């Protein structure tokens, strides 16, 4: 696994959300803005609608894509996670988003937790 560049990690810590594209990308590829958190040094995202979310299904299907944060585009891999990380990711969302975290700590969202790593 390739580690995050220090500048990208700093940008992820300091920003509210990132832009995500699943698949090969390109000028016509749909991009979605999503809330994200760092937990245990890893980057996680959760769809508000859980596993029925279109971008979630595309990320799982393709397994790769791009994220854009603070003007920097990074090729990434998407990985489904299990229950072992859910509590830490819940806590990170609550710390970062406060009352707004309800979008990410519902049962459907928790079941659709994705880890994002640099490709």
WOMO-V750896 format. One record per pair of residues at least 12 apart in sequence whose ideal C-beta (glycine too) atoms are under 10 Angstrom apart, sorted by the first residue. I is the first residue (numbers start at 0). J is the second residue. D is the distance in Angstrom with one decimal. If there is no record, write none. Layout:
i=I j=J d=D
i=I j=J d=D
//
This chain:
i=0 j=41 d=9.6
i=0 j=76 d=8.3
i=0 j=78 d=9.6
i=0 j=114 d=9.9
i=0 j=116 d=5.4
i=0 j=117 d=7.8
i=0 j=118 d=9.7
i=1 j=73 d=9.8
i=1 j=74 d=9.4
i=1 j=75 d=9.6
i=1 j=76 d=9.1
i=1 j=116 d=7.0
i=1 j=117 d=4.3
i=1 j=118 d=6.9
i=2 j=40 d=8.8
i=2 j=116 d=8.7
i=2 j=117 d=7.1
i=3 j=37 d=9.1
i=3 j=40 d=8.4
i=3 j=41 d=9.1
i=3 j=42 d=7.3
i=3 j=73 d=8.1
i=3 j=75 d=9.8
i=3 j=115 d=9.5
i=3 j=116 d=8.1
i=3 j=117 d=5.9
i=4 j=71 d=8.5
i=4 j=73 d=8.0
i=4 j=117 d=7.7
i=6 j=69 d=8.5
i=6 j=71 d=7.4
i=7 j=42 d=9.3
i=7 j=66 d=8.9
i=7 j=68 d=6.9
i=7 j=69 d=8.1
i=7 j=71 d=6.1
i=7 j=73 d=6.0
i=7 j=117 d=7.8
i=8 j=37 d=7.6
i=8 j=40 d=8.4
i=8 j=42 d=8.7
i=8 j=68 d=10.0
i=9 j=69 d=8.6
i=10 j=68 d=5.0
i=10 j=69 d=3.8
i=10 j=70 d=8.5
i=10 j=71 d=6.5
i=10 j=73 d=9.8
i=11 j=35 d=7.0
i=11 j=36 d=8.9
i=11 j=37 d=6.0
i=11 j=42 d=6.1
i=11 j=66 d=8.8
i=11 j=68 d=5.8
i=11 j=69 d=8.3
i=11 j=71 d=9.9
i=11 j=73 d=9.7
i=11 j=115 d=9.5
i=12 j=36 d=9.7
i=12 j=37 d=6.2
i=12 j=95 d=9.5
i=13 j=68 d=9.2
i=13 j=69 d=7.6
i=14 j=35 d=8.5
i=14 j=68 d=5.6
i=14 j=69 d=5.9
i=15 j=32 d=9.3
i=15 j=34 d=7.3
i=15 j=35 d=9.0
i=15 j=68 d=10.0
i=15 j=95 d=8.3
i=15 j=96 d=8.5
i=15 j=99 d=9.8
i=16 j=31 d=9.7
i=16 j=32 d=5.2
i=16 j=33 d=6.0
i=16 j=34 d=5.2
i=16 j=35 d=6.5
i=16 j=44 d=9.4
i=16 j=68 d=8.3
i=16 j=96 d=9.8
i=17 j=30 d=10.0
i=17 j=31 d=9.6
i=17 j=32 d=7.3
i=17 j=33 d=6.4
i=17 j=34 d=8.4
i=17 j=35 d=5.3
i=17 j=42 d=8.4
i=17 j=44 d=7.8
i=17 j=66 d=5.0
i=17 j=67 d=6.5
i=17 j=68 d=4.3
i=17 j=69 d=8.8
i=17 j=71 d=9.9
i=17 j=73 d=9.3
i=17 j=75 d=9.9
i=17 j=115 d=8.6
i=18 j=30 d=5.0
i=18 j=31 d=7.1
i=18 j=32 d=5.4
i=18 j=33 d=7.9
i=18 j=65 d=8.4
i=18 j=66 d=6.7
i=18 j=67 d=4.2
i=18 j=68 d=7.3
i=18 j=72 d=8.7
i=19 j=31 d=5.5
i=19 j=32 d=7.7
i=19 j=33 d=5.5
i=19 j=35 d=8.5
i=19 j=44 d=6.8
i=19 j=54 d=6.5
i=19 j=55 d=9.9
i=19 j=57 d=9.4
i=19 j=58 d=7.3
i=19 j=64 d=6.4
i=19 j=65 d=7.5
i=19 j=66 d=5.3
i=19 j=67 d=7.9
i=19 j=68 d=9.6
i=19 j=75 d=8.3
i=19 j=77 d=8.8
i=19 j=113 d=9.4
i=19 j=115 d=8.0
i=20 j=54 d=8.7
i=20 j=57 d=8.7
i=20 j=58 d=9.2
i=20 j=61 d=9.5
i=20 j=63 d=9.8
i=20 j=64 d=5.0
i=20 j=65 d=4.7
i=20 j=66 d=7.7
i=20 j=67 d=7.9
i=20 j=72 d=8.8
i=20 j=75 d=9.3
i=21 j=53 d=9.2
i=21 j=54 d=6.1
i=21 j=55 d=8.5
i=21 j=56 d=8.4
i=21 j=57 d=3.7
i=21 j=58 d=4.2
i=21 j=59 d=8.3
i=21 j=60 d=7.4
i=21 j=61 d=5.0
i=21 j=62 d=8.7
i=21 j=63 d=7.8
i=21 j=64 d=4.2
i=21 j=65 d=8.6
i=21 j=75 d=9.5
i=21 j=77 d=7.0
i=22 j=57 d=6.2
i=22 j=58 d=8.5
i=22 j=60 d=8.0
i=22 j=61 d=4.2
i=22 j=62 d=9.2
i=22 j=63 d=7.2
i=22 j=64 d=5.8
i=22 j=65 d=8.9
i=23 j=61 d=7.7
i=23 j=63 d=7.8
i=23 j=64 d=8.1
i=23 j=65 d=8.9
i=23 j=74 d=9.9
i=24 j=61 d=10.0
i=24 j=63 d=9.3
i=24 j=64 d=6.9
i=24 j=65 d=5.1
i=24 j=72 d=8.4
i=24 j=74 d=8.4
i=25 j=65 d=9.9
i=28 j=57 d=9.7
i=28 j=64 d=8.5
i=28 j=65 d=8.2
i=29 j=53 d=8.3
i=29 j=54 d=7.7
i=29 j=57 d=8.2
i=30 j=54 d=9.0
i=30 j=64 d=9.6
i=30 j=65 d=8.5
i=30 j=66 d=9.6
i=30 j=67 d=7.4
i=31 j=44 d=9.7
i=31 j=46 d=8.8
i=31 j=52 d=8.8
i=31 j=53 d=8.3
i=31 j=54 d=4.5
i=31 j=55 d=9.6
i=31 j=57 d=9.2
i=31 j=58 d=9.6
i=32 j=54 d=10.0
i=32 j=67 d=9.4
i=33 j=45 d=8.0
i=33 j=46 d=7.3
i=33 j=47 d=8.7
i=33 j=52 d=9.4
i=33 j=54 d=7.4
i=33 j=55 d=9.5
i=33 j=66 d=9.0
i=33 j=102 d=9.9
i=33 j=103 d=9.3
i=33 j=113 d=9.6
i=33 j=115 d=9.9
i=34 j=46 d=9.9
i=34 j=47 d=8.7
i=34 j=92 d=7.4
i=34 j=95 d=7.8
i=34 j=96 d=6.3
i=34 j=99 d=7.9
i=34 j=100 d=8.4
i=34 j=102 d=7.0
i=34 j=103 d=6.1
i=35 j=66 d=8.3
i=35 j=68 d=8.4
i=35 j=91 d=9.3
i=35 j=92 d=9.1
i=35 j=95 d=8.6
i=35 j=103 d=9.2
i=35 j=113 d=9.6
i=35 j=115 d=7.6
i=36 j=87 d=9.2
i=36 j=88 d=6.3
i=36 j=89 d=9.4
i=36 j=90 d=8.9
i=36 j=91 d=3.8
i=36 j=92 d=5.4
i=36 j=93 d=9.4
i=36 j=94 d=8.1
i=36 j=95 d=5.4
i=36 j=96 d=8.2
i=36 j=100 d=9.2
i=36 j=103 d=8.0
i=37 j=88 d=9.7
i=37 j=91 d=6.6
i=37 j=95 d=8.7
i=38 j=84 d=6.8
i=38 j=85 d=9.8
i=38 j=86 d=9.4
i=38 j=87 d=4.5
i=38 j=88 d=5.0
i=38 j=89 d=9.0
i=38 j=90 d=7.4
i=38 j=91 d=4.2
i=38 j=92 d=8.7
i=38 j=94 d=9.6
i=38 j=95 d=9.9
i=38 j=112 d=9.8
i=38 j=114 d=9.3
i=39 j=84 d=7.5
i=39 j=87 d=5.9
i=39 j=88 d=8.9
i=39 j=91 d=8.8
i=39 j=114 d=9.9
i=41 j=78 d=9.5
i=41 j=80 d=9.0
i=41 j=84 d=7.9
i=41 j=87 d=9.2
i=41 j=88 d=9.0
i=41 j=91 d=9.9
i=41 j=114 d=5.4
i=41 j=115 d=8.0
i=41 j=116 d=7.4
i=42 j=66 d=8.1
i=42 j=68 d=9.5
i=42 j=73 d=10.0
i=42 j=75 d=8.4
i=42 j=113 d=9.1
i=42 j=114 d=6.9
i=42 j=115 d=4.5
i=42 j=116 d=7.4
i=42 j=117 d=9.1
i=43 j=78 d=9.9
i=43 j=80 d=7.4
i=43 j=84 d=7.3
i=43 j=85 d=9.7
i=43 j=87 d=8.8
i=43 j=88 d=4.9
i=43 j=91 d=7.3
i=43 j=92 d=8.5
i=43 j=103 d=9.1
i=43 j=112 d=5.8
i=43 j=113 d=6.7
i=43 j=114 d=5.8
i=43 j=115 d=7.1
i=44 j=58 d=8.3
i=44 j=66 d=8.7
i=44 j=77 d=8.4
i=44 j=88 d=9.4
i=44 j=103 d=8.6
i=44 j=108 d=9.7
i=44 j=111 d=9.0
i=44 j=112 d=7.8
i=44 j=113 d=5.3
i=44 j=114 d=8.6
i=44 j=115 d=6.2
i=45 j=80 d=9.9
i=45 j=85 d=9.7
i=45 j=88 d=7.3
i=45 j=89 d=9.5
i=45 j=92 d=7.4
i=45 j=100 d=9.9
i=45 j=102 d=8.0
i=45 j=103 d=4.5
i=45 j=104 d=8.2
i=45 j=105 d=8.9
i=45 j=107 d=9.1
i=45 j=108 d=4.3
i=45 j=109 d=7.0
i=45 j=110 d=9.0
i=45 j=111 d=5.9
i=45 j=112 d=5.4
i=45 j=113 d=7.3
i=46 j=58 d=8.8
i=46 j=102 d=9.1
i=46 j=103 d=8.7
i=46 j=107 d=8.1
i=46 j=108 d=6.3
i=46 j=110 d=9.9
i=46 j=111 d=5.2
i=46 j=112 d=9.3
i=46 j=113 d=8.3
i=47 j=101 d=9.4
i=47 j=102 d=4.6
i=47 j=103 d=7.3
i=47 j=105 d=7.9
i=47 j=107 d=8.2
i=47 j=108 d=6.2
i=47 j=111 d=9.4
i=48 j=102 d=9.5
i=48 j=105 d=9.5
i=48 j=107 d=6.6
i=48 j=108 d=7.9
i=48 j=111 d=8.3
i=49 j=105 d=7.6
i=49 j=106 d=7.7
i=49 j=107 d=2.7
i=49 j=108 d=5.6
i=49 j=109 d=8.2
i=49 j=110 d=5.9
i=49 j=111 d=4.7
i=49 j=112 d=9.9
i=50 j=79 d=9.6
i=50 j=107 d=7.0
i=50 j=108 d=9.4
i=50 j=110 d=6.3
i=50 j=111 d=4.8
i=51 j=107 d=7.7
i=51 j=111 d=8.6
i=52 j=107 d=8.9
i=52 j=108 d=8.9
i=52 j=111 d=6.8
i=54 j=113 d=9.9
i=55 j=77 d=8.9
i=55 j=79 d=9.6
i=55 j=108 d=9.6
i=55 j=111 d=5.2
i=55 j=112 d=9.9
i=55 j=113 d=7.1
i=56 j=111 d=9.4
i=57 j=77 d=9.1
i=58 j=75 d=9.2
i=58 j=76 d=9.6
i=58 j=77 d=4.1
i=58 j=78 d=9.5
i=58 j=79 d=9.2
i=58 j=111 d=9.5
i=58 j=113 d=6.1
i=58 j=115 d=8.6
i=59 j=77 d=6.6
i=59 j=78 d=9.2
i=59 j=79 d=6.4
i=59 j=111 d=8.7
i=59 j=113 d=7.6
i=60 j=77 d=9.4
i=61 j=76 d=9.7
i=61 j=77 d=7.5
i=62 j=75 d=9.8
i=62 j=76 d=6.3
i=62 j=77 d=5.9
i=62 j=78 d=8.0
i=62 j=79 d=9.8
i=62 j=118 d=9.7
i=63 j=75 d=6.8
i=63 j=76 d=5.5
i=63 j=77 d=7.0
i=63 j=118 d=6.0
i=64 j=76 d=8.2
i=64 j=77 d=6.5
i=64 j=115 d=8.6
i=64 j=118 d=8.7
i=65 j=118 d=8.8
i=66 j=115 d=6.4
i=66 j=117 d=9.2
i=73 j=115 d=9.0
i=73 j=116 d=9.9
i=73 j=117 d=5.8
i=73 j=118 d=8.0
i=74 j=117 d=7.0
i=74 j=118 d=4.0
i=75 j=113 d=9.9
i=75 j=114 d=9.8
i=75 j=115 d=5.0
i=75 j=116 d=6.4
i=75 j=117 d=6.0
i=75 j=118 d=5.5
i=76 j=113 d=9.8
i=76 j=114 d=8.5
i=76 j=115 d=7.2
i=76 j=116 d=5.1
i=76 j=117 d=7.7
i=76 j=118 d=5.3
i=77 j=113 d=5.1
i=77 j=114 d=7.6
i=77 j=115 d=6.0
i=77 j=116 d=8.4
i=77 j=118 d=9.9
i=78 j=112 d=9.7
i=78 j=113 d=6.6
i=78 j=114 d=4.5
i=78 j=115 d=7.7
i=78 j=116 d=6.8
i=79 j=110 d=9.5
i=79 j=111 d=8.1
i=79 j=112 d=7.5
i=79 j=113 d=6.3
i=79 j=114 d=7.9
i=80 j=109 d=9.8
i=80 j=110 d=9.9
i=80 j=111 d=9.4
i=80 j=112 d=4.7
i=80 j=113 d=6.8
i=80 j=114 d=5.3
i=81 j=112 d=8.6
i=82 j=109 d=8.6
i=82 j=110 d=9.1
i=82 j=112 d=9.2
i=84 j=109 d=9.9
i=84 j=112 d=6.6
i=84 j=114 d=7.5
i=85 j=104 d=9.1
i=85 j=108 d=10.0
i=85 j=109 d=5.3
i=85 j=110 d=8.6
i=85 j=112 d=6.3
i=86 j=109 d=9.5
i=88 j=103 d=8.0
i=88 j=104 d=8.6
i=88 j=108 d=9.7
i=88 j=109 d=7.8
i=88 j=112 d=5.7
i=88 j=113 d=10.0
i=88 j=114 d=9.1
i=89 j=103 d=7.9
i=89 j=104 d=5.0
i=89 j=108 d=9.5
i=89 j=109 d=7.0
i=89 j=112 d=9.3
i=90 j=104 d=9.3
i=91 j=103 d=9.3
i=92 j=104 d=5.8
i=92 j=108 d=8.8
i=92 j=109 d=9.6
//
